[in-house]
Amino acid sequence: VDSAKKIVGQRTVLLGASTHEGEEDVLLNIFTDLRILIPNLLLILAPRHMNRIGRVNSMALKYGFNPELFSKTDSLSADKNILIIDRMGLLPSIYCCSHLAFVGGSLVPLGGHNMLEGVRAGCPIIMGPFIENIEDIVRDFEENGGMSIIKDSFALKSEIKKLLTDSSLRSQMRLAANAILEASKGSLEITESGIVNAINRN
């Protein structure tokens, strides 16, 4: 966590967690507009599959951004606006440094990845419409205001904008998510182990 915090510094952080082909593009597009609103914004991309790191890096360059790989830096200069996570196992500490996260596999029809890691780290979560893998858990959070589910990339953009520019909304979401975690401790763990097995097939 400390090394991640040191790299991120005082930046406002939007995280794309466990992203797949088609999702980074959407986030890069959204980021282009958001930077006008939030000049110190940092987009962190953590692709689900490490063999896509080069592709994601090229994509960021194509958009005219200045990406950096996590393994290559210990502090980001102000002109570096995208950080790409190129090592496994870092997501929990990255969630701790993020103001908002989109959890992938959910804007493309893959059924969504486990968002509990992010919730436990106190990071507000947004997911797309494809959440079959984790429907039971996600619905509970969504219905109680503990996370957002959006229907498409347009809705994702407005939801990210709304949450990143309103810290009290993010706090409400965090509090609601924590309450759900507390209330359903045992049952969540059982469901989660089933989910992890299902998701690992993606």
C-alpha angles and dihedrals in degrees: 000000000000095000090048091049091048092052094046096044115170096338125127104245131212112186127203101199124197092351126183137203108299095026100075089053091057092048093048089051092050091045091057090063098035094058089068089058097038109029096184093051117139121197114208116196119196107181116207092230121049093210088071096060094100091049093050090048091052090048091055090049091049088057088054096253129137106235127191129196116234093228092054100054144052096184131022121228115224092254092060105091103168128053118194118203106223100172131074122242098030100105098093092057092042091053088055090060097044128098093201136002136202110206112215138222083061104085089051119049099267099110100251134272129259110285096183091092089062095043091052090052089056095249119143110238135213124187136182128240098275103085104133093128093059104019097131095053096038095051091054091054094043096048090051096046095254096124142358129250116194129193102223146350093281091055089045090057095052092044092051090048092048095048098041092052095046116059093180091059089051090050091051090051092049092049092048091048092049091051090054091048091052094045096049105033101135098037093047092056093053093047091045095057089054090048095050089055092050094045095047088070089068 
